[in-house]
Amino acid sequence: HRDDPKTPPEEIVAWMNDFVRAGKVRAIGCSNWTATRVRAANAYATRRGLAPFVASQVLWNVGVYDMIPWDDPTITRFDRAFHDLHRDGDVLAVPYSAQANGYFAKRAAAPDPSTLAGNHYDTPTNRALAAVIDDVARRTGHTVTGVVLAYLRSQPFPVVPLVGPRNRSQLNEAIAGIDVPLDAEDLARLETASGSGFRR
């Protein structure tokens, strides 16, 4: 779940292939690596006929582009380099904190949004984004959670979001939101409001 930048990626992927050869795992993935390191590891695997990384876990949700960073330098956030890596089609995107720790759902339900002050996602950009998400949810008849997950599932490459429900109701809401369709106009609105910079 954390990279070791001091160790060459080639060395790590070669070592992990020992587990593939031993039949202990079918495939390998990584978490909190940079896209550059993932590409380097996979280029080496291709040259040597080894199993490459097939999936990458990274902190990613619709509000991640303007969040207040956590005090953990080993956490890697989704950026343009990851967008391009996954768009190229060799590595599956498996984002964690896919629902922004529930920030947008909490904001929609909070009678007093000031109670969310101090939340890592509570920035002026994400407050404005919350209004766009609320509008899309109202117009489409979906929940805020559904729209937040649909943002990830509507990317131009496969995405398998990791969700973290705290109860059965939240689990059911997440399941219902997995296949919510977003049209190109709504997706563009979310991209623009989030400040992602990924124009279609």
N, C-alpha and C positions, 0 to 999 in steps of 0.2 A: 504493500500500500504506500510505500515511499521509495523514491529513487535514491541511489547513492551516486551523486554526480562525480565523486572522486574516482569511481570505478568505470572503466570504459564500457559502453553499452554492449560491445561485442563479447566481452568477458561474461557479462550477466546472462545474455541470451544463450551463449554456449553452455553455461552451467545449467540453466533451466532446461535445456534440451536433454540433459541426463535423465530428468524425470519423464520426459516424453518417451525416450528410448526404453526406459525401464517399465513403461506401461502404467506409471502411477498417475499420469495426467494425459488427457487427449490433446489439449491445446494450452497455450500460455497467453496471458494478458498482463497488463501492467496498470498501475494506478499512480497518479500524481507525477508522471514523467512529463517532460516537455515534448512537444510534437517533434522537435529536432532530434531529440534522443530516441524517440520511437522510430523515426525514419532511419537513423543510423543503425539501430539494432536490426531492423528488418532488412536493410540493404545487405548487411553482413550475413544474415540468415539466408538470404537468397543466393548470395555468392557461394556459400558453403553447403547449400542443400539442407539447411536446418529448418526446424519449425519456427516461423516468425511469431511476433505478437499478433493475435487476431482481434484483440479488443483492448480498449483503453478506457479506464475510469478517470474522469476528471470532474472537478467542480463546475457544474454547468446548469443554468436555468435562465429564464428570461430576464431575471434581475441581476445576473452576475456581472454584467458589464460595468455597472456603476456602484457596486456594493463597497462597503467599507471593509478593507482586507482584514482577515483574521490574523491574530498574532502568531502565525505559524508559517515560516518561510518555506516549509516543505509542501504546502498545498499549492497545486497548480490549477489555475482557472482557465476555462475555455477562452480561446482567442482566435484570431484570423488563421494562425498557423494550424490550429486544430481543425478549424473549418475546412481548410484545404486538404489536410491529411485525410479526413473522413470522406470528403467529396471525391478524392482520388480512388476510394473504394476498397482499400486493402485492410482497413482496420475498423472494426465496429465501434461506434460511440456508445458508451455505457455511463451516462452522467449520473453522479450522485448529488444529493441535495436538489433533486430535479424540481421540487416544489418550493424552492427558496425558503426552506424551513417553515413553510406555511405562511410566509409573510403576506402574500397577496390575499389569501383566504382570510387571514386574521384581520387584515385591514378592511376588507369588505364587510366583515361581521362586527367590527369594533364600533361601539357607539361613540367612543372618544379615541380617534387615531393617535392622539398624543401618548397613549399608553404604549405605543410601539417605539417611542423615542429610545435610541440606544441600540435598536436592532440593526444588525450589519447591513440589512437591505433598506433601511429607512433613510433614503437620500432624496433630494429634490427630484432627481430624474426618475427614481422608482415610484415616488408618490404620483407623478404625472403618468407614468406607465400604468399604475394601478387603476387610474380612471379609464384608460383605454381598455385594459383587461375587463373591467366592470362593464363597459359599454358593449364589448364583443360578447360577453357572457349574456347580457340582457337581450341583445338582438338575436342571438343564435339559440337561446333557451338552454344553454349549458351552464355548468357551475364555473366559478372562478378557477377551481382546481382543474377542471376539464380543459379550460383554455390554456392554463399554464403548461399542462402536459402536452396539449395539442401543439403548442409552439415547438416543442422538441420533436414530436413525432411528424411534424410537417416539413422538416428539413429536407434538402435534396439528397439525402443519404440515410441509410437505416440508423435508427436510434432506439436503444432499449433503456428507458429511464428507470433508475432505481428510486422507489418510493419508500417513505418511512412513516406509515400510519401508526397512530397511537391507540386506535380502537377500531372496532369492526366498521363503524360508520365511515371513518376516514378511509379505510381499506376499500369499501364499496364505492366511495366517491372516486377514488383513484382508479379503480378498475373501470368504472363507467367512463372516465375521462381519457382512457388510453387511446381509444379510436375516434375521438372527436375530430371531425374534419374542419380544417381552416381553409378558407379560400385564399387566393393570392393577395387580394386586397387587405384582408384582415391580417395576414401574416406580414405583409409589408408595413402595415400600421404598427404592429408590435415591434418589428425590427427597428423602425425609425424611432419610436418612443423609447426603446430600450437603450439606444445609442450603440448598438452592436457594430454598425458600420458594414453589415453584410447586405448590400443591396442586390436585389434580384434583377 
